[in-house]
Amino acid sequence: MKAASIQHKELIEDIGMGIEERAGLSPLASRIYALLTMTSYDGLTFDEIKESIEASKSSISVNIKVLLQLRYIEYYTKPGDRKRYFKVSKYFQIKFLEIYMDALEKQITLVDKINNYNKEFQKEKFVNEESLGLITRDYLTKMRDLVAVTIAKIAEFKTTE
């Protein structure tokens, strides 16, 4: 096996693991998504995905359906060709950023609850750790705001096409 091919497979695994963790997808769906991320704009056929991923037809089919439903991937057909070509959706980053934004919102809410609880019921702890709670909230708020700006930039780019 060529070094580039080995490196390509390793990169697909690394990307897949990151997507699995970040998006909560199954390992196989994450690997399919990673494979399509590393593929040209032309995409891949079902058989090409099966050959590269080395999983059963039914498992690949189920996971492709999930990715299609989530709109992480899309497909198209070529005139005179019955095959479907799968590729990453054009603006998939927005979906991932929205998931991340939701997680940040939940963390901010949780930090606020902890800070409020400590302020009311554990005054000494609140006084001693107030700065830590505020630093954590400030960090999360800045991250949320940065994600919101990034989503807006991608959405703006999307409308200028």
GROMACS elastic network, one bead per residue, 0.5 to 0.9 nm:
[ bonds ]
;  ai    aj funct       b0    kb
    1     4     6  0.84425   500
    1     5     6  0.65083   500
    1     6     6  0.67329   500
    2     5     6  0.51492   500
    2     6     6  0.63284   500
    2     7     6  0.86118   500
    3     6     6  0.50937   500
    3     7     6  0.60367   500
    3     8     6  0.84338   500
    4     8     6  0.59280   500
    4     9     6  0.86263   500
    5     9     6  0.62628   500
    5    10     6  0.86117   500
    6     9     6  0.52252   500
    6    10     6  0.62098   500
    6    11     6  0.85782   500
    7    10     6  0.50701   500
    7    11     6  0.60517   500
    7    12     6  0.85849   500
    8    11     6  0.51156   500
    8    12     6  0.62102   500
    8    13     6  0.87099   500
    8    38     6  0.82946   500
    9    12     6  0.50850   500
    9    13     6  0.62939   500
    9    14     6  0.86965   500
    9    35     6  0.85862   500
    9    52     6  0.87992   500
   10    13     6  0.50798   500
   10    14     6  0.61970   500
   10    15     6  0.86200   500
   11    15     6  0.60319   500
   11    16     6  0.82929   500
   11    34     6  0.84276   500
   11    38     6  0.87236   500
   12    15     6  0.51560   500
   12    16     6  0.58564   500
   12    17     6  0.85157   500
   12    31     6  0.64671   500
   12    32     6  0.86358   500
   12    33     6  0.88380   500
   12    34     6  0.53284   500
   12    35     6  0.57633   500
   12    37     6  0.85563   500
   12    38     6  0.74134   500
   13    17     6  0.60955   500
   13    18     6  0.86061   500
   13    30     6  0.87055   500
   13    31     6  0.64151   500
   13    34     6  0.75481   500
   13    35     6  0.87086   500
   14    17     6  0.52470   500
   14    18     6  0.63389   500
   14    19     6  0.87185   500
   14    31     6  0.88910   500
   14    34     6  0.85032   500
   15    18     6  0.51260   500
   15    19     6  0.61686   500
   15    20     6  0.85335   500
   15    30     6  0.79027   500
   15    31     6  0.75479   500
   15    33     6  0.87061   500
   15    34     6  0.55944   500
   15    35     6  0.86127   500
   15    37     6  0.88365   500
   16    19     6  0.51042   500
   16    20     6  0.59852   500
   16    21     6  0.85656   500
   16    27     6  0.69954   500
   16    28     6  0.81949   500
   16    29     6  0.81809   500
   16    32     6  0.77547   500
   16    33     6  0.71161   500
   16    34     6  0.51993   500
   16    35     6  0.81530   500
   17    20     6  0.50380   500
   17    21     6  0.62174   500
   17    22     6  0.85606   500
   17    27     6  0.71334   500
   17    30     6  0.69367   500
   17    31     6  0.76520   500
   17    34     6  0.89279   500
   18    21     6  0.52431   500
   18    22     6  0.60312   500
   18    23     6  0.83101   500
   18    30     6  0.82559   500
   19    22     6  0.50213   500
   19    23     6  0.54780   500
   19    24     6  0.73313   500
   19    25     6  0.70717   500
   19    27     6  0.86936   500
   19    30     6  0.57133   500
   19    31     6  0.83524   500
   19    33     6  0.82154   500
   19    34     6  0.77635   500
   20    23     6  0.55841   500
   20    24     6  0.51332   500
   20    26     6  0.61669   500
   20    27     6  0.59710   500
   20    28     6  0.88375   500
   20    29     6  0.80476   500
   20    30     6  0.53766   500
   20    31     6  0.83700   500
   21    24     6  0.55748   500
   21    25     6  0.74647   500
   22    25     6  0.81398   500
   22    96     6  0.79254   500
   22    99     6  0.83896   500
   22   100     6  0.79156   500
   23    30     6  0.85868   500
   23    96     6  0.68422   500
   23    99     6  0.72432   500
   23   100     6  0.85529   500
   24    30     6  0.87751   500
   25    28     6  0.80936   500
   25    29     6  0.61056   500
   25    30     6  0.58877   500
   25    67     6  0.88813   500
   26    29     6  0.52387   500
   26    30     6  0.60654   500
   26    31     6  0.86131   500
   26    63     6  0.80183   500
   27    30     6  0.51001   500
   27    31     6  0.62027   500
   27    32     6  0.87090   500
   28    31     6  0.50616   500
   28    32     6  0.61732   500
   28    33     6  0.85055   500
   28    53     6  0.83012   500
   28    55     6  0.83454   500
   28    59     6  0.79206   500
   28    60     6  0.74657   500
   28    63     6  0.68335   500
   29    32     6  0.50992   500
   29    33     6  0.60759   500
   29    34     6  0.85097   500
   29    60     6  0.78045   500
   29    62     6  0.87232   500
   29    63     6  0.50299   500
   29    64     6  0.68870   500
   29    66     6  0.76661   500
   29    67     6  0.69190   500
   30    33     6  0.50456   500
   30    34     6  0.60365   500
   30    35     6  0.85254   500
   30    63     6  0.88046   500
   30    67     6  0.89777   500
   31    35     6  0.60160   500
   31    36     6  0.85664   500
   31    53     6  0.74022   500
   32    35     6  0.50596   500
   32    36     6  0.62559   500
   32    37     6  0.85612   500
   32    49     6  0.71795   500
   32    53     6  0.71025   500
   32    60     6  0.80117   500
   32    63     6  0.79361   500
   32    64     6  0.76209   500
   32    67     6  0.88290   500
   33    36     6  0.51591   500
   33    37     6  0.61101   500
   33    38     6  0.87420   500
   33    64     6  0.86877   500
   33    67     6  0.77042   500
   33    72     6  0.77108   500
   33    73     6  0.74919   500
   33    87     6  0.85230   500
   33    88     6  0.71302   500
   34    38     6  0.63613   500
   34    39     6  0.87517   500
   35    38     6  0.52398   500
   35    39     6  0.63841   500
   35    49     6  0.78306   500
   35    52     6  0.82156   500
   35    53     6  0.81096   500
   36    40     6  0.79217   500
   36    43     6  0.66190   500
   36    44     6  0.72667   500
   36    49     6  0.84446   500
   36    73     6  0.82466   500
   36    86     6  0.74457   500
   36    87     6  0.55719   500
   36    88     6  0.58451   500
   37    40     6  0.80604   500
   37    87     6  0.75664   500
   37    88     6  0.60447   500
   39    42     6  0.76402   500
   39    43     6  0.60397   500
   39    44     6  0.74601   500
   39    87     6  0.76784   500
   39    88     6  0.87071   500
   40    43     6  0.58335   500
   40    44     6  0.84694   500
   40    87     6  0.82439   500
   41    87     6  0.68720   500
   41    88     6  0.83400   500
   42    85     6  0.72242   500
   42    86     6  0.80817   500
   42    87     6  0.71185   500
   43    75     6  0.81082   500
   43    76     6  0.89233   500
   43    85     6  0.54280   500
   43    86     6  0.50279   500
   43    88     6  0.77840   500
   44    47     6  0.80057   500
   44    48     6  0.58083   500
   44    49     6  0.63357   500
   44    84     6  0.81122   500
   44    85     6  0.50646   500
   44    86     6  0.52615   500
   44    87     6  0.67048   500
   45    48     6  0.51312   500
   45    49     6  0.62875   500
   45    50     6  0.86184   500
   45    83     6  0.65873   500
   45    84     6  0.58390   500
   45    86     6  0.61356   500
   46    49     6  0.51369   500
   46    50     6  0.61495   500
   46    51     6  0.86200   500
   46    57     6  0.86789   500
   46    60     6  0.82261   500
   46    61     6  0.81756   500
   46    64     6  0.89482   500
   46    83     6  0.79503   500
   46    84     6  0.71672   500
   46    85     6  0.72843   500
   46    86     6  0.74965   500
   47    51     6  0.60384   500
   47    52     6  0.85394   500
   47    57     6  0.86631   500
   48    51     6  0.50909   500
   48    52     6  0.61418   500
   48    53     6  0.84988   500
   49    52     6  0.52031   500
   49    53     6  0.59001   500
   49    54     6  0.80864   500
   49    60     6  0.80346   500
   49    86     6  0.88546   500
   50    53     6  0.53209   500
   50    54     6  0.55315   500
   50    55     6  0.61170   500
   50    56     6  0.72364   500
   50    57     6  0.67901   500
   50    60     6  0.68587   500
   51    54     6  0.53883   500
   51    55     6  0.79277   500
   52    55     6  0.85793   500
   53    60     6  0.85258   500
   55    58     6  0.84619   500
   55    59     6  0.66554   500
   55    60     6  0.65543   500
   56    59     6  0.53030   500
   56    60     6  0.62440   500
   56    61     6  0.85126   500
   57    60     6  0.52450   500
   57    61     6  0.59599   500
   57    62     6  0.86078   500
   58    62     6  0.61213   500
   58    63     6  0.85966   500
   59    62     6  0.52827   500
   59    63     6  0.62548   500
   59    64     6  0.85785   500
   60    63     6  0.52050   500
   60    64     6  0.60007   500
   60    65     6  0.85515   500
   61    64     6  0.51721   500
   61    65     6  0.62375   500
   61    66     6  0.87654   500
   62    65     6  0.52050   500
   62    66     6  0.64406   500
   62    67     6  0.88852   500
   63    66     6  0.50077   500
   63    67     6  0.62666   500
   63    68     6  0.85719   500
   64    67     6  0.50741   500
   64    68     6  0.60820   500
   64    69     6  0.85626   500
   64    73     6  0.80967   500
   64    86     6  0.87780   500
   65    68     6  0.50253   500
   65    69     6  0.60893   500
   65    70     6  0.85802   500
   66    69     6  0.51101   500
   66    70     6  0.61975   500
   66    71     6  0.84814   500
   66    72     6  0.87834   500
   67    70     6  0.51331   500
   67    71     6  0.60436   500
   67    72     6  0.52893   500
   67    73     6  0.57175   500
   67    74     6  0.82357   500
   68    72     6  0.61550   500
   68    73     6  0.52780   500
   68    74     6  0.59255   500
   68    75     6  0.83016   500
   69    72     6  0.77677   500
   69    73     6  0.84374   500
   70    73     6  0.77767   500
   70    95     6  0.87976   500
   71    74     6  0.66344   500
   71    88     6  0.86793   500
   71    89     6  0.66524   500
   71    92     6  0.76205   500
   71    95     6  0.84774   500
   72    87     6  0.88597   500
   72    88     6  0.61395   500
   72    89     6  0.54519   500
   72    90     6  0.86859   500
   72    91     6  0.85204   500
   72    92     6  0.56288   500
   72    93     6  0.89055   500
   72    95     6  0.77108   500
   73    86     6  0.67699   500
   73    87     6  0.55744   500
   73    90     6  0.82658   500
   73    92     6  0.78270   500
   74    85     6  0.83109   500
   74    86     6  0.57583   500
   74    87     6  0.56503   500
   74    88     6  0.62250   500
   74    89     6  0.54674   500
   74    90     6  0.86112   500
   75    84     6  0.60709   500
   75    85     6  0.52102   500
   75    87     6  0.60855   500
   75    88     6  0.85038   500
   75    89     6  0.85933   500
   76    83     6  0.86512   500
   76    84     6  0.56938   500
   76    85     6  0.53954   500
   76    86     6  0.68119   500
   76    87     6  0.84207   500
   77    80     6  0.85836   500
   77    81     6  0.67549   500
   77    82     6  0.68780   500
   77    83     6  0.62789   500
   77    85     6  0.61090   500
   78    81     6  0.52962   500
   78    82     6  0.74674   500
   78    83     6  0.76183   500
   78    84     6  0.78274   500
   78    85     6  0.82260   500
   79    82     6  0.80545   500
   81    84     6  0.81966   500
   87    90     6  0.85629   500
   88    91     6  0.83878   500
   88    92     6  0.70662   500
   89    92     6  0.53365   500
   89    93     6  0.89242   500
   90    93     6  0.83750   500
   91    94     6  0.60054   500
   91    95     6  0.77481   500
   91   154     6  0.78015   500
   91   155     6  0.85211   500
   91   158     6  0.77334   500
   92    95     6  0.54541   500
   92    96     6  0.68025   500
   92    97     6  0.88929   500
   93    96     6  0.52005   500
   93    97     6  0.60922   500
   93    98     6  0.85281   500
   93   151     6  0.82954   500
   93   154     6  0.82128   500
   94    97     6  0.50508   500
   94    98     6  0.60147   500
   94    99     6  0.86232   500
   94   150     6  0.85856   500
   94   151     6  0.59080   500
   94   154     6  0.71692   500
   94   155     6  0.78491   500
   95    98     6  0.51423   500
   95    99     6  0.63634   500
   95   100     6  0.87244   500
   96    99     6  0.51532   500
   96   100     6  0.62602   500
   96   101     6  0.85921   500
   97   101     6  0.59566   500
   97   102     6  0.85431   500
   97   147     6  0.65306   500
   97   148     6  0.82670   500
   97   150     6  0.82045   500
   97   151     6  0.68128   500
   98   102     6  0.61909   500
   98   103     6  0.86598   500
   98   147     6  0.81765   500
   98   148     6  0.84724   500
   98   151     6  0.77625   500
   99   102     6  0.51953   500
   99   103     6  0.63916   500
   99   104     6  0.87924   500
  100   103     6  0.50568   500
  100   104     6  0.62324   500
  100   105     6  0.86631   500
  100   144     6  0.84323   500
  100   147     6  0.79553   500
  101   104     6  0.50780   500
  101   105     6  0.61971   500
  101   106     6  0.86950   500
  101   143     6  0.85030   500
  101   144     6  0.59088   500
  101   145     6  0.88318   500
  101   147     6  0.64979   500
  101   148     6  0.74402   500
  102   105     6  0.50875   500
  102   106     6  0.63187   500
  102   107     6  0.87132   500
  102   144     6  0.87940   500
  103   106     6  0.51531   500
  103   107     6  0.62618   500
  103   108     6  0.87254   500
  104   107     6  0.50134   500
  104   108     6  0.61554   500
  104   109     6  0.86014   500
  104   140     6  0.63510   500
  104   141     6  0.78563   500
  104   143     6  0.76112   500
  104   144     6  0.60638   500
  105   108     6  0.51516   500
  105   109     6  0.62506   500
  105   110     6  0.86656   500
  105   140     6  0.81814   500
  105   141     6  0.83053   500
  105   144     6  0.72522   500
  106   109     6  0.51253   500
  106   110     6  0.62083   500
  106   111     6  0.86799   500
  107   110     6  0.50255   500
  107   111     6  0.61186   500
  107   112     6  0.85280   500
  107   137     6  0.85437   500
  107   140     6  0.74368   500
  108   111     6  0.51288   500
  108   112     6  0.61169   500
  108   113     6  0.86128   500
  108   136     6  0.85441   500
  108   137     6  0.60896   500
  108   140     6  0.63023   500
  108   141     6  0.71189   500
  109   112     6  0.51090   500
  109   113     6  0.62407   500
  109   114     6  0.87325   500
  110   113     6  0.50464   500
  110   114     6  0.62368   500
  110   115     6  0.85980   500
  111   114     6  0.50772   500
  111   115     6  0.60823   500
  111   116     6  0.85131   500
  111   133     6  0.69200   500
  111   134     6  0.87597   500
  111   136     6  0.75816   500
  111   137     6  0.64752   500
  112   115     6  0.50707   500
  112   116     6  0.60120   500
  112   117     6  0.84443   500
  112   133     6  0.81890   500
  112   137     6  0.75156   500
  113   116     6  0.51293   500
  113   117     6  0.59886   500
  113   118     6  0.85000   500
  114   117     6  0.51202   500
  114   118     6  0.60878   500
  114   119     6  0.84586   500
  114   133     6  0.81762   500
  115   118     6  0.52233   500
  115   119     6  0.60348   500
  115   120     6  0.86559   500
  115   126     6  0.70687   500
  115   129     6  0.89996   500
  115   130     6  0.74022   500
  115   133     6  0.62820   500
  115   134     6  0.82678   500
  116   119     6  0.50044   500
  116   120     6  0.61902   500
  116   121     6  0.84567   500
  116   126     6  0.86676   500
  117   120     6  0.52458   500
  117   121     6  0.57559   500
  117   122     6  0.71438   500
  117   126     6  0.86195   500
  118   121     6  0.53124   500
  118   123     6  0.60305   500
  118   124     6  0.82463   500
  118   125     6  0.64552   500
  118   126     6  0.50496   500
  118   127     6  0.87086   500
  118   130     6  0.87763   500
  119   122     6  0.59907   500
  119   123     6  0.52067   500
  119   124     6  0.83714   500
  119   125     6  0.79671   500
  119   126     6  0.51790   500
  119   127     6  0.77575   500
  119   130     6  0.84337   500
  120   123     6  0.62895   500
  120   126     6  0.84188   500
  121   124     6  0.89767   500
  121   126     6  0.87476   500
  122   125     6  0.53854   500
  122   126     6  0.61012   500
  122   127     6  0.86802   500
  123   127     6  0.60804   500
  123   128     6  0.85425   500
  124   127     6  0.51592   500
  124   128     6  0.61539   500
  124   129     6  0.84630   500
  125   128     6  0.50794   500
  125   129     6  0.58048   500
  125   130     6  0.78046   500
  126   129     6  0.51526   500
  126   130     6  0.50624   500
  126   131     6  0.87327   500
  126   133     6  0.85454   500
  127   130     6  0.53930   500
  127   131     6  0.82714   500
  128   131     6  0.77473   500
  128   132     6  0.86795   500
  129   132     6  0.52523   500
  129   133     6  0.64533   500
  129   134     6  0.87347   500
  130   133     6  0.52141   500
  130   134     6  0.61600   500
  130   135     6  0.85507   500
  131   134     6  0.50287   500
  131   135     6  0.59367   500
  131   136     6  0.84606   500
  132   135     6  0.50887   500
  132   136     6  0.61247   500
  132   137     6  0.85738   500
  133   136     6  0.51630   500
  133   137     6  0.61599   500
  133   138     6  0.85413   500
  134   137     6  0.50516   500
  134   138     6  0.59625   500
  134   139     6  0.85261   500
  135   138     6  0.50487   500
  135   139     6  0.61514   500
  135   140     6  0.86541   500
  136   139     6  0.51966   500
  136   140     6  0.62652   500
  136   141     6  0.85884   500
  137   140     6  0.51567   500
  137   141     6  0.60146   500
  137   142     6  0.85551   500
  138   141     6  0.51198   500
  138   142     6  0.61463   500
  138   143     6  0.86106   500
  139   142     6  0.52348   500
  139   143     6  0.62346   500
  139   144     6  0.86524   500
  140   143     6  0.50931   500
  140   144     6  0.61160   500
  140   145     6  0.85961   500
  141   144     6  0.50442   500
  141   145     6  0.61342   500
  141   146     6  0.85804   500
  142   145     6  0.50709   500
  142   146     6  0.61116   500
  142   147     6  0.85888   500
  143   146     6  0.50711   500
  143   147     6  0.61587   500
  143   148     6  0.85833   500
  144   147     6  0.51475   500
  144   148     6  0.61806   500
  144   149     6  0.87236   500
  145   148     6  0.50133   500
  145   149     6  0.62553   500
  145   150     6  0.86394   500
  146   149     6  0.51319   500
  146   150     6  0.61968   500
  146   151     6  0.86476   500
  147   150     6  0.50235   500
  147   151     6  0.61285   500
  147   152     6  0.85711   500
  148   151     6  0.51392   500
  148   152     6  0.62063   500
  148   153     6  0.86860   500
  149   152     6  0.50544   500
  149   153     6  0.61898   500
  149   154     6  0.87162   500
  150   153     6  0.50503   500
  150   154     6  0.62387   500
  150   155     6  0.85090   500
  151   154     6  0.52376   500
  151   155     6  0.60700   500
  151   156     6  0.85194   500
  152   155     6  0.50255   500
  152   156     6  0.60131   500
  152   157     6  0.85467   500
  153   156     6  0.50187   500
  153   157     6  0.61270   500
  153   158     6  0.84845   500
  154   157     6  0.50030   500
  154   158     6  0.60527   500
  154   159     6  0.87590   500
  155   159     6  0.64016   500
  155   160     6  0.89021   500
  156   159     6  0.52360   500
  156   160     6  0.64748   500
  157   160     6  0.52986   500
  157   161     6  0.69684   500
  158   161     6  0.59240   500
